Amino acid sequence: MVAQSNDPVVSLTDVRKTYKVGEVDVPAVKGVTFSIPRRRFSVIVGPSGSGKTTLLNLIGCLDKPTSGRVIVAGQDLATLPDNAVSDFRAQKVGFIFQNFSLSRCSRHTKTLNTPCSCWA
């Protein structure tokens, strides 16, 4: 499916993620529904342990929801075969990590530009 220009870039519908720890179910995301329109700067905020990283992992194809629907760039992630997930992630999703891979001795712009110069 190709995303239309008026479709949201990210859409989650009743998304749930539960981890099994031993015999105990630990809910990390409980029925989240939201969308992010194209060309919109958005943030996910909340206290520690509220599920922010889990949501980003679901949107970034690093994890799969226990239930619900995650659509990114017009693609329902549940319909992607396992061998296509990494290709989709490489083409459509990007991460900038808060603490990792940043050089302490250089400015952030230099750190961010370094991979770009390697790809040129």
C-alpha positions in Angstrom: 0.0 0.0 0.0 1.3 3.4 -0.9 0.6 6.3 1.5 -1.5 9.1 0.2 -0.4 12.7 0.9 -3.2 13.3 3.4 -2.7 10.0 5.3 -0.9 10.3 8.6 2.7 9.2 8.6 2.1 7.1 11.7 -1.2 5.7 13.0 -1.7 3.4 15.9 -5.1 1.8 16.8 -5.7 0.1 20.1 -2.1 -1.0 20.3 -1.1 -3.2 23.2 2.2 -4.7 24.1 2.6 -7.1 27.0 5.9 -8.8 28.0 6.0 -12.1 29.7 8.4 -12.2 32.7 8.4 -15.8 33.9 4.7 -16.5 34.4 3.7 -12.9 34.9 2.3 -10.7 32.1 3.7 -7.1 32.3 1.7 -4.6 30.2 4.0 -2.0 28.7 1.4 -0.3 26.3 -2.3 -0.4 27.1 -4.6 0.3 24.2 -2.9 3.3 22.7 -4.6 5.1 19.7 -3.1 8.1 18.0 -1.9 9.4 14.7 0.8 11.8 13.5 0.0 13.9 10.5 2.6 14.4 7.8 4.9 17.4 8.2 4.2 17.6 11.9 6.8 17.7 14.6 5.6 15.4 17.4 6.9 14.2 20.7 6.1 11.3 23.0 6.5 12.3 26.6 5.7 10.7 29.9 7.3 9.5 33.1 9.8 6.7 33.3 8.2 3.3 32.7 5.2 4.8 30.8 5.9 2.9 27.6 7.6 5.6 25.5 10.5 3.4 24.3 8.1 0.5 23.7 6.0 2.8 21.4 9.0 3.9 19.5 10.2 0.3 19.1 6.8 -0.6 17.7 6.7 2.3 15.3 10.3 1.6 14.3 9.7 -2.1 13.5 12.0 -3.2 16.3 9.2 -5.0 18.1 5.7 -6.3 17.3 2.5 -5.4 19.2 0.7 -8.0 21.2 -2.5 -6.6 19.6 -3.7 -3.6 17.7 -2.6 -2.0 14.4 0.5 0.0 13.6 0.7 1.8 10.3 3.8 3.7 9.2 4.1 5.5 5.9 0.9 3.8 4.7 2.2 0.3 5.5 0.4 -1.9 8.0 3.4 -3.4 9.8 1.6 -6.6 10.6 1.4 -7.4 6.9 5.1 -7.3 6.3 6.9 -10.6 6.1 9.8 -11.0 8.5 12.4 -10.7 5.7 10.9 -7.4 4.5 10.8 -5.7 7.9 14.5 -4.7 7.9 14.2 -3.3 4.3 11.2 -1.3 5.3 13.0 0.0 8.4 16.1 0.9 6.4 14.0 2.9 3.8 11.3 4.5 6.0 12.5 4.8 9.6 15.4 6.7 11.2 16.5 6.8 14.8 18.7 9.4 16.5 19.6 8.1 20.0 19.7 10.4 22.9 22.9 9.0 24.5 24.5 6.4 22.3 26.8 7.0 19.4 27.4 10.7 20.3 31.0 11.7 20.6 31.8 13.5 23.8 34.6 15.6 22.3 32.7 17.1 19.3 29.6 19.2 18.7 26.4 17.4 18.0 26.2 18.8 14.5 29.6 17.3 13.7 28.5 14.0 15.2 25.4 14.0 13.1 27.2 15.0 9.9 29.9 12.3 10.2 27.6 9.4 9.0 26.3 11.7 6.2 29.8 12.3 4.9 30.5 8.5 4.9 27.4 7.9 2.7 28.4 10.6 0.2 
